[in-house]
Amino acid sequence: CWLGNAGLLKEYSGADYRAAIEDYVSGLHAHGLVPIVELHWSAPDDGVALGQTPLPGPHAAEFWSSVATTFAADTGMIFEPFNEPYPDGNADTTTGWTCWRDGCMQPSSFSDPTLFPATGYQALVTAIRQASANQVILLGGLQFSNTLTHWLDYQPQDSLNPPNLAASWHIYNNNPCRTSGCWDSAPAAVAAQVPLLATEIGENDCQGTFISGLMSWLESKNSGYLAWSWNANSGCIAATTMSGGAPYALISSTDGTPNASEYAMTYHAHLASF
């Protein structure tokens, strides 16, 4: 959509799309917000991005070069080059981490074994810096950004001195790394060396016990967090039983009224306590 190379209608791609994103970023700034610009979906070829691939596709470095050039002067924003990597069949392996950093051939998805040339994080960091953009770059780990076991070992080289890289972390109550014992291992080690930002936290049972402990842990490490997600829904149906509904909805109205679920109210009350 950003590059305008997928044969989409003009009003939804290319220059018009880029202008819409710039306008949205300006609107967020007007309300005192620091936007995180992120590549959420990527196509494994020249097609339309319709879902999550294990790593970004072959146009990702070109995409980030253009995005970084567009926003190079905007120091009030953060770049997150890709959402939730899951290379090597979603395994926490040396092969997965090497691919994460350097790129490799990957299946298009769990259901599509067609291989495509995935772009690694080193190429994305390099593209951003070559565009003279010095913003913080957030890098999520393996297993949909939940696993940080070898993040420090494989972090890309940053041409800035000192480097301006940070770790992005996604933590839900149904992730592999969901206990304080796990948090005290690799995530704590990462937080001791680089900034750690949990760009997604959540609890799929509509309760607030899990995120309460998680937020306290993150605060003890001077780390930030963002709950998923700022979407409006009148109620909450737990993901374990749901056939519809929105277990992670934080609001019931776009005016910011908290959702009536324990999950949303817990998060709202925690932020309001500061």
Buried (B, 14 or more C-beta within 10 A) or exposed (E): BBBBBBEBEEEEBBEBBBEEBEEEBEEBBEEEEEBBBBBEBBBBEEEEBEEBBBBBBBBBBBBBBBBBBBBBEBEEBBBBBBBBBBBBEBEBBEEBBBBBBBBBEBBBBEEEEEEBEBBBBBBBBBBBBBBEBBBBBBBBBBBBBBBBBBBBEBBBEBEEEEBBBBBBBBBBBEBEBBEEEBBEEBBBBBBEEBBBBBBBBBBBBBBBEBBBEBBEBBEEBEBEBBBBEEEBBEEBBBBEEEEEBBBBBBBBEEEEEBBBBBBBBBBBEBEEEE
